């Protein structure tokens, strides 16, 4: 069985992770910071954006994979995954603002709702209620 939605979203997540890494490298090169964060606030925010992505994306991808493998995902699953990826782009861009802002807030809110929603669906599937 090929998990087309999961494969597509995993590819998008990998590209997003590369983009987040490049953004870190740009600050490192500009500020000549080879190791750590050098106390540079911009670098810290970009590093946290990537770390936050790495903290959340695997759980979302696992949930999407098991839901897709159970054949209970339907046409809504790729939409949820796509919205999650867009939310993570929003979060990454929003982390540029030292005071937060709407892009970061949207990214956080959509990520948490995605995790919650997928977790509920996975639990319902496991209980045979879906």
C-alpha angles and dihedrals in degrees: 000000000000113000096212096176093048093047092049093048093045089053091049090048091051091051090047090051090052090051091051090048092050090052089054090049091052092059092043091053095044094047095034093235110155102172133027121348100296088219088285109150095205091052092047091052092049092047090050091049090057094041091050089051091051090048094055110026097068092054092049092047092048092050092047091049095051093044091049092046090052088056090231097110102089124176093315094068099072089045092054090047093049092049089050091053091049089049090054090052088050091050092049092052092042091056088070089076111080090209096050113238139186098303092056092043092051091049093051095044095048091046093052093045090048092052092046095046095046091046091054092048091048091049091049090050091049090051091050092244095121 
